Amino acid sequence: MKKAHKFTPNLIMVIVLAVIVSCSAVATYFDSIMVPKTVKLITVTILMTFYFCQLDKMANVFLTTFLLFFIGDAFAVFSFGEIMLKLSKSMYIGAYLLLIFVLLGKVKKIKFNGLVSVYLILVLVLNSYFLYVLYEVVKENFVDEVNLVLYICHGVTLIALTYFSFAVYLSKETGQSITFLLMVFCFVFSDVLDYINTLYIYYWLFEAFERALHIGGLFLLYKYVYDHHTLAKNEKKMNLSEYFITTSQQLRDIKVEGSFE
């Protein structure tokens, strides 16, 4: 008799999120409003339900981060006026600041060599230039100073988050640092697409990718927090290929006999 395949909680979560992302994309294509809004609102609730079904504890900083994301999504969904959108953006900025706070404790222990420092300077310059170019493209669309200030704060926060997460990844190269870096990339590109859709040009595919990246970032945050509480002592280094393709030392030690002439 064949053994039944065991689904891990993370695999079940990926399947659930893939289904709701697909439903959101189809609904966006057909100009349906309620389905994408519902998906955006319930994502954090689903993640928290899965998490607390497995663990009964979460650090306050992470719990507050998820709460800020949920409030930001709620303000974005029930946007009864311009003030709600501003509050939503403020909640997201607050969540990113808490993630930066998490990284600061790791950055203090990092010693950078010359090559890593060059990489970090290059990342900082490229991110700053990209933000400036985007600002030059969309600045005429800001109708009040509050939105302009929120945009600048949002951009600076994303640059700092990207910079510190990349610094931690270059110094440690652990599974946790890769997860955090991928999560940051998801949030950054999601927010960039949101600004393009809102201030420059709207395209349904951009909106679908924006929601998919936002949900992907929330899932990676969930994974990071779960691993933080269950694998706190695991500092084993790995590269990106080992992160995406699970292997073992026994498989790596297998030698293929034969030669190529």
C-alpha positions as a printed NumPy array, in Angstrom:
array([[  0.   ,   0.   ,   0.   ],
       [  1.318,   3.397,  -0.877],
       [  1.965,   5.737,   1.985],
       [ -0.306,   8.743,   2.194],
       [  1.42 ,  11.973,   1.324],
       [  1.795,  14.231,   4.332],
       [  1.155,  17.898,   3.755],
       [  3.186,  20.24 ,   5.9  ],
       [  1.485,  23.369,   7.293],
       [  3.601,  25.576,   5.033],
       [  2.592,  23.578,   1.95 ],
       [ -1.088,  23.839,   2.88 ],
       [ -0.629,  27.568,   3.398],
       [  1.023,  27.957,  -0.019],
       [ -1.862,  26.097,  -1.677],
       [ -4.465,  28.248,   0.088],
       [ -2.674,  31.483,  -0.811],
       [ -2.17 ,  30.347,  -4.416],
       [ -5.913,  29.731,  -4.716],
       [ -6.889,  33.135,  -3.335],
       [ -4.237,  34.895,  -5.47 ],
       [ -5.633,  33.159,  -8.565],
       [ -9.192,  34.16 ,  -7.618],
       [ -8.048,  37.74 ,  -7.06 ],
       [ -6.292,  37.857, -10.454],
       [ -9.347,  36.517, -12.3  ],
       [-11.635,  38.943, -10.459],
       [ -9.314,  41.853, -11.302],
       [ -9.36 ,  40.917, -14.986],
       [-13.178,  40.947, -14.99 ],
       [-13.302,  44.255, -13.075],
       [-14.818,  42.683,  -9.979],
       [-14.257,  44.846,  -6.906],
       [-15.405,  42.789,  -3.936],
       [-13.29 ,  39.646,  -4.451],
       [ -9.872,  41.387,  -4.511],
       [-10.878,  43.549,  -1.544],
       [-12.038,  40.505,   0.423],
       [ -8.834,  38.632,  -0.414],
       [ -6.689,  41.531,   0.756],
       [ -8.622,  41.838,   3.998],
       [ -8.634,  38.162,   5.023],
       [ -5.016,  37.296,   4.187],
       [ -3.552,  38.319,   7.549],
       [ -6.449,  36.596,   9.343],
       [ -5.718,  33.334,   7.515],
       [ -2.002,  33.574,   8.286],
       [ -2.634,  34.234,  11.979],
       [ -5.098,  31.346,  12.16 ],
       [ -2.539,  28.926,  10.71 ],
       [  0.187,  30.289,  12.964],
       [ -1.649,  30.042,  16.274],
       [ -2.945,  26.583,  15.375],
       [  0.71 ,  25.494,  15.467],
       [  2.287,  27.779,  18.061],
       [  0.876,  29.603,  21.06 ],
       [  3.414,  32.421,  21.232],
       [  4.631,  35.297,  19.07 ],
       [  6.999,  38.128,  19.893],
       [  5.202,  41.425,  20.472],
       [  7.099,  43.176,  17.686],
       [  5.898,  40.633,  15.11 ],
       [  2.346,  40.575,  16.463],
       [  2.225,  44.369,  16.215],
       [  3.615,  44.21 ,  12.665],
       [  0.867,  41.837,  11.548],
       [ -1.711,  44.027,  13.302],
       [ -0.465,  47.116,  11.451],
       [ -0.639,  45.273,   8.127],
       [ -4.197,  44.166,   8.924],
       [ -5.291,  47.692,   9.864],
       [ -3.595,  49.074,   6.755],
       [ -5.414,  46.55 ,   4.571],
       [ -8.715,  47.345,   6.301],
       [ -8.296,  51.086,   5.72 ],
       [ -7.412,  50.408,   2.073],
       [-10.47 ,  48.186,   1.569],
       [-12.98 ,  50.422,   3.369],
       [-11.664,  53.609,   1.784],
       [-14.523,  56.032,   2.422],
       [-12.342,  59.03 ,   1.712],
       [ -8.829,  60.321,   1.181],
       [ -8.117,  60.248,   4.902],
       [ -8.569,  56.446,   4.976],
       [ -5.987,  55.944,   2.252],
       [ -3.549,  58.169,   4.136],
       [ -4.111,  56.176,   7.32 ],
       [ -3.596,  52.945,   5.382],
       [ -0.265,  54.186,   4.035],
       [  0.749,  55.286,   7.543],
       [  0.019,  51.794,   8.911],
       [  2.216,  50.204,   6.246],
       [  5.034,  52.631,   7.032],
       [  4.693,  51.735,  10.718],
       [  4.929,  48.014,   9.9  ],
       [  8.068,  48.569,   7.819],
       [  9.643,  50.608,  10.628],
       [  9.074,  47.696,  13.022],
       [ 10.765,  45.338,  10.547],
       [ 13.711,  47.74 ,  10.394],
       [ 13.798,  47.658,  14.207],
       [ 14.068,  43.851,  14.02 ],
       [ 17.013,  44.158,  11.633],
       [ 18.88 ,  46.743,  13.705],
       [ 19.611,  44.169,  16.398],
       [ 21.299,  41.969,  13.796],
       [ 23.148,  44.782,  12.032],
       [ 24.964,  45.744,  15.259],
       [ 26.722,  42.365,  15.266],
       [ 27.871,  42.585,  11.638],
       [ 31.448,  43.268,  10.592],
       [ 31.689,  44.324,   6.961],
       [ 34.67 ,  43.621,   4.74 ],
       [ 35.637,  45.732,   1.752],
       [ 33.662,  43.832,  -0.91 ],
       [ 30.472,  43.702,   1.173],
       [ 30.73 ,  47.433,   1.82 ],
       [ 30.963,  48.08 ,  -1.932],
       [ 27.872,  45.957,  -2.543],
       [ 25.928,  47.803,   0.147],
       [ 26.911,  51.212,  -1.203],
       [ 25.878,  50.097,  -4.699],
       [ 22.492,  48.876,  -3.409],
       [ 21.918,  52.15 ,  -1.553],
       [ 22.792,  54.259,  -4.605],
       [ 20.635,  52.218,  -6.981],
       [ 17.631,  52.264,  -4.652],
       [ 17.943,  55.993,  -4.054],
       [ 18.234,  56.683,  -7.777],
       [ 15.215,  54.49 ,  -8.548],
       [ 13.156,  56.316,  -5.922],
       [ 14.214,  59.678,  -7.341],
       [ 13.309,  58.656, -10.904],
       [  9.9  ,  57.407,  -9.76 ],
       [  9.366,  60.623,  -7.833],
       [ 10.185,  62.724, -10.908],
       [  7.653,  60.734, -12.936],
       [  4.729,  60.974, -10.515],
       [  5.322,  64.165,  -8.509],
       [  2.861,  66.151, -10.618],
       [  0.069,  63.805,  -9.544],
       [  0.283,  64.726,  -5.853],
       [ -2.518,  67.123,  -5.008],
       [ -1.603,  67.884,  -1.396],
       [  1.471,  68.024,   0.801],
       [  0.367,  65.214,   3.113],
       [  0.424,  62.677,   0.288],
       [  3.825,  63.98 ,  -0.811],
       [  5.246,  63.619,   2.71 ],
       [  3.804,  60.106,   3.022],
       [  5.317,  59.158,  -0.33 ],
       [  8.759,  60.424,   0.72 ],
       [  8.576,  58.692,   4.121],
       [  7.363,  55.504,   2.466],
       [ 10.201,  55.563,  -0.057],
       [ 12.895,  56.275,   2.529],
       [ 11.53 ,  53.493,   4.754],
       [ 11.606,  50.995,   1.887],
       [ 15.178,  51.98 ,   0.992],
       [ 16.292,  51.525,   4.608],
       [ 14.483,  48.187,   4.851],
       [ 16.078,  46.933,   1.624],
       [ 19.526,  48.181,   2.646],
       [ 19.536,  46.571,   6.097],
       [ 18.008,  43.288,   4.921],
       [ 20.608,  43.032,   2.144],
       [ 23.365,  43.798,   4.677],
       [ 22.189,  41.033,   7.004],
       [ 21.927,  38.586,   4.092],
       [ 25.47 ,  39.324,   2.854],
       [ 26.904,  38.881,   6.335],
       [ 25.05 ,  35.707,   7.359],
       [ 23.518,  33.957,   4.319],
       [ 21.233,  31.833,   6.493],
       [ 17.777,  30.583,   5.602],
       [ 16.244,  33.267,   7.813],
       [ 18.177,  36.095,   6.161],
       [ 17.141,  34.837,   2.7  ],
       [ 13.494,  34.653,   3.792],
       [ 13.631,  38.209,   5.131],
       [ 15.315,  39.533,   1.977],
       [ 12.746,  37.883,  -0.306],
       [  9.948,  39.255,   1.879],
       [ 11.357,  42.78 ,   1.535],
       [ 11.617,  42.424,  -2.252],
       [  7.953,  41.36 ,  -2.385],
       [  6.813,  44.37 ,  -0.366],
       [  9.006,  46.805,  -2.31 ],
       [  7.87 ,  45.718,  -5.767],
       [  4.268,  45.476,  -4.574],
       [  4.322,  49.083,  -3.349],
       [  6.058,  50.301,  -6.515],
       [  3.364,  48.69 ,  -8.668],
       [  0.699,  50.229,  -6.436],
       [  2.17 ,  53.694,  -6.982],
       [  2.399,  53.123, -10.736],
       [ -1.244,  52.029, -10.842],
       [ -2.441,  54.882,  -8.657],
       [ -0.364,  57.802,  -9.916],
       [  0.857,  56.976, -13.407],
       [ -0.965,  54.369, -15.487],
       [ -3.464,  51.662, -14.537],
       [ -3.236,  48.145, -15.95 ],
       [ -5.121,  45.185, -14.498],
       [ -2.064,  42.91 , -14.695],
       [ -0.049,  45.351, -12.587],
       [ -2.795,  45.309,  -9.974],
       [ -2.922,  41.505,  -9.973],
       [  0.87 ,  41.276,  -9.516],
       [  0.741,  43.947,  -6.807],
       [ -1.722,  41.91 ,  -4.753],
       [  0.162,  38.662,  -5.383],
       [  3.452,  40.206,  -4.23 ],
       [  1.807,  41.73 ,  -1.161],
       [  0.319,  38.358,  -0.18 ],
       [  3.665,  36.685,  -0.918],
       [  5.42 ,  39.161,   1.37 ],
       [  2.94 ,  38.458,   4.17 ],
       [  3.475,  34.707,   3.764],
       [  7.26 ,  35.113,   3.939],
       [  6.823,  37.237,   7.065],
       [  4.689,  34.433,   8.539],
       [  7.415,  31.906,   7.636],
       [ 10.146,  34.101,   9.093],
       [  8.286,  34.513,  12.383],
       [  7.433,  30.801,  12.586],
       [ 11.056,  29.786,  11.939],
       [ 12.244,  32.439,  14.395],
       [ 10.288,  30.786,  17.201],
       [ 11.031,  27.179,  16.208],
       [ 14.567,  27.355,  14.767],
       [ 16.046,  30.148,  16.873],
       [ 19.423,  28.405,  17.211],
       [ 19.785,  27.467,  13.543],
       [ 22.476,  29.677,  11.994],
       [ 23.549,  27.275,   9.236],
       [ 24.688,  29.074,   6.12 ],
       [ 23.089,  28.311,   2.769],
       [ 22.949,  29.792,  -0.693],
       [ 19.892,  30.65 ,  -2.741],
       [ 19.889,  27.328,  -4.614],
       [ 19.834,  25.391,  -1.325],
       [ 17.007,  27.612,  -0.09 ],
       [ 14.744,  26.841,  -3.045],
       [ 15.865,  23.244,  -3.703],
       [ 16.065,  21.177,  -0.542],
       [ 18.915,  18.702,  -0.577],
       [ 21.018,  16.745,   1.894],
       [ 24.684,  16.038,   2.543],
       [ 24.208,  12.434,   1.4  ],
       [ 22.928,  13.61 ,  -1.991],
       [ 25.751,  16.134,  -2.343],
       [ 28.314,  13.408,  -1.619],
       [ 27.084,  11.148,  -4.447],
       [ 29.687,  10.973,  -7.199],
       [ 28.774,  10.239, -10.793],
       [ 31.126,   7.684, -12.312],
       [ 32.344,   7.991, -15.861],
       [ 34.174,  10.624, -17.835],
       [ 33.596,  12.861, -20.795],
       [ 36.004,  12.554, -23.641]])
